[in-house]
């Protein structure tokens, strides 16, 4: 309750890409959705509070400069963008995650890296911090050079994919400015979405057919095609059979 009381419904600002949210056959008006946003803000503030207590504990134990702290999430959550909640879509609300690194004396504090990064960068970052050679099969790259200003953020590219359907629900590639997504759009057809994330962070203007940006679009399409071929080569020929764990009980 104390974190919920930090906010008020009328303080909530709907995203620019807001549209009438419909979740599990329940429709929410803008005012009702602001209550949902307020609860979400409260949850985030609660997590932030306890992360602060954890960091304070490390400081009290004298472990501040000896402990690399990486705080991430496995996915984001849509907050009414395009009428969506939860995860599992290719928009930034779902793909974007919190990603914080603290290691006093080793990485610069207060730095915001304006570059795409990924969860697969976590393991190479830890290996780099331990001065270990990277695993030969590990994808991603250490984020320490980026944080310490020794890597050009314009060089970074990240990928995302959802394989819950054949061949996929979506594939996404993004660099510092452009974002291309190939996704299923009904009846088994695939469609493309292309956005200028620097000038259109809410993904309101699809440039998939704009001839003015053909060059960067085709560059990312080639990269995404190569990425997908690599993923296909690395995937097992048969999918694992799911066991009984997680199944709902059935009535006799």
N, C-alpha and C positions, 0 to 999 in steps of 0.2 A: 504493500500500500504506500509506503514512503516514497518509492520510486514513481509510482503512478501519480502521486500528488505533486511531483515536480513539474507536471505539464497540465495543460488545459486543452479541452477539445478545440476551442477556437484558435489555438496557437498552431494547430496542425495545418500544413500547407500541402495540398494535393499535388502530385507530380504533374508536370506539364503534359504528359501523355495519358493522364487520367481519363478513363471512360467508365461508364456505369459498370460496377463490379458485380459479377454473378458467379457465386461459388456454391456448387452442389445444390443447384436449383434455388438458392437464396440470393435475392438481389439486395444490394446495399446502396442507399442514397449517398450523396457526398457527405452529408452530416453524420450519417451512421458510420461511414468509413473512417471519418476522423477519429471516432472512438477506437476503432481497430488500430489506427496508427498510434494513438496515444498509448495503448497497451504495448505495442511493439517498442516504442521509445522507452517505455518503462523497463522492459526486459533488457534492452541494450544497456541502459544506465545501471541496472543491477549487475550485469556481467562486468561492466567497466569498473564498478565499485570493488568487486571481489578480485579482479585482476590487479587492481591497485593494492589491495591488501597482500596479495601474493608477492608483488614486487617489494612492498615495504618489508615483508618478512625476510626476503633475500638480503635487503640492505641491513636489517638488524643483525643478521647472522654473519655479516661481513663477506657475503658472497656476490656482491653487486658486480664487480669487474671480472669475476670468474665464471659467470653464468650467462650463457647465450639463451635469451628468451625469444621464442617465435610464437606469435599468437595468430591463428588462422581459423577459418571456418570451412566446412566442406562445400557449402553453396550459399547463395544469397536467397532473398525472398522478394517476390514481386509485391509492391505496395500500391496496387490499383492501376499500374501502368497497363494500358490497353485492356482494362477490365479484368486483370489477372491477380491472383494471389498465389502464394506458395512458390514452388520451384519447377524445374523440368522444362524450361523454355530457353530460347537462345538470346533473349533480351538481357540487357546489362543488369537489370534488377535481380535476375536469377543467377547469372554467371559471375557477377562481381562479388567479392568477399572482402572481409576485413583482413588485413595482412600487416602485422606489426613485428618489428625486430628491435630488440634492445640488448646491447652488449657494450656498456660504457668502457671507454678506453680503446675500443676496437672498431666501432662503427660510429659515424657521426650521428649525433642526436638531433631530433627536430627536423630531419630531412624527409621531404615528401618526394618519392621517386615517380615522376610523371612518365611512366613507361608501363607497358603491359607485362605482368608477371603471372606466374602460375604455381599451383600447388606442387607440380613436379620439380620446382626449383628448390623446395625445402631440403631434400636429401643432399643435393650437391652443395648447398649452402652450409649444412652441418659438416660435411666432409671437408670443405674448404676451411671452416673455422678450426677443425682439428688437425689441419695440415696433412690430410690424407689424400691420396690419389682418388679421383672419382671412379665409381664403379663403371666398368666398360659397357654395361647394359643400361645404365641410368640415363634417362632423358632429362632435359632441363639443364640449367646452369646456375652456378653460385650467384647470389644476389649481393655479395659483399662488394665486388668491384662497382656495381651500380650505385650502391648506397654511398660509397666513399669517393664517388666522382671519377672513377677510373674506367667507366664504360659509357658509351654513347647510348642514351635511351632510345634513340631513333633506330638502333640496330636490333631491337628486341621484337620478337614475334611469338605469339602464343596461339594455341589451338584448343578447341573444346569439341566434344562430341557426345551424342546420346544414342546408345545402341539398343534401346528397348524395343525396337522394331527392325525388320529387315528392309533394306540394308542398314538403315539408320533413321532416327527421327530428325537429327540435324548434325551438320558438321560446320564448324566455325573457325575462321582464322582472323586474327587481328594484329595489326602493327600499331605504331604510335598514333596513327590517324585514321586508317581505314579498317572497316570490318565487313567481311563477307560471310554470309551464311547460306548453305544449301540445305533445304529442309523439305519434309513431306508436307504437302498442302492439299491432301484429300485425294481419294480415288487412286492412291499409289503414285501420284505425280510428284515430281520434285520441282521446287521453285527456288529462285535466288533472291536474297535481300542484300543490299549493299549500302553502307552508311558512312558518312564523313563524321567520325566521332569527335573530331576537334570542333567542328562548327554545328553539329547536330547531336549532342550527347543524349538526347531523349529518343533518338531513332524515329523521328517523325517524317523524314523525307527519304524514301527509298530511291536510290540511284542505280538500281540494277539495270535499267535500260537507258541511262543517260549517256549519250555518246561523248560528252565532255570529260567524263572520268573513266573512259574505257581502259586507258593504260594501267592505272593502279588496280582496276577491277580484274583485268586479265592476269596481272602479275600475282594477285592473291589467289585467283582461281587456279593457276598453275601450281602454286605452293600447296593449296588445299588438296589438289589432285594427287600430288606426290605424297603428302601426308597420309591420305587415305590408302594409297597403294602400300605404304609401309605398314599401316595398321592391319590391312588385309593379310599381308605376308606373315605378320607376327601372331595373328589370331589362331586359336586351335581350330582344327577342321570340324570338330563337333562341339556343340555347347554342352556344358556340364548338366547332368540331371539333378534337379532340385530335390532335396529330401523333404521330410515331413515337417521340419522346423518352420514355424511361422504360418502353417496352414490353419484355417479356421476350423473349429470342431463342427462335425456334421451330426445332425439328429438321425437316429435310427428309425 
